[in-house]
Amino acid sequence: MKLILSLAPLFLSTLVASKSFLFGGNQQHPLADDNLSVPGDNPLSFCADPSDYILTIDNVDLDPNPPEKGKALTIKAKGNFTEKVEKDAYINLSVKYGVITLINTKADLCDQMKEVDESCPLEGAKDFTKNVTLPKEIPRGTYTVLADVYTKDDEHVTCLKATAHFS
């Protein structure tokens, strides 16, 4: 079983590649707070005002959006690291199915970047495209994903959240 979704330029695309099954439903909706929406055709929102984040996300596009079970998904993302992000940066990842926590883990950011042919240190403008195939066997329900990313010195790189609905 593939794990969960994570979408965000550069480092969070790794989570899409290895954990993208969360966005396989036909009734996916972005979170309601439009002024925190991540630019592009996607269901992502920032957790808070992104102006203080190290990663400036220009856009994240999914094709198709919403993604479909058992079909190919193309993720295109573009962003800019305003500061160097080095080894030992990390992602706090939480995935819930309704009120049940499926995953609550801390992952090494630099290890995850290998999924999108990137390596640490991360700095400057980044642009990538990643293709994944979503499994057909995605249980019905509502999934919530939170990916909170920090440098080794606990500086905020970014924080993203998304909700997917399956019927």
HELIX and SHEET records of a PDB file:
HELIX    1   1 SER A   13  LYS A   19  1                                   7    
HELIX    2   2 SER A   20  PHE A   23  5                                   4    
HELIX    3   3 ASP A   34  LEU A   36  5                                   3    
HELIX    4   4 PRO A   50  ASP A   52  5                                   3    
HELIX    5   5 LEU A  109  MET A  113  1                                   5    
HELIX    6   6 LYS A  114  VAL A  116  5                                   3    
SHEET    1   A 5 LEU A  44  PHE A  46  0                                        
SHEET    2   A 5 HIS A 156  PHE A 166 -1                                        
SHEET    3   A 5 GLY A 141  TYR A 150 -1                                        
SHEET    4   A 5 TYR A  90  TYR A  97 -1                                        
SHEET    5   A 5 ILE A 100  ASP A 108 -1                                        
SHEET    1   B 3 LEU A  55  ASP A  63  0                                        
SHEET    2   B 3 ALA A  72  VAL A  85 -1                                        
SHEET    3   B 3 LEU A 122  THR A 133 -1                                        
END                                                                             
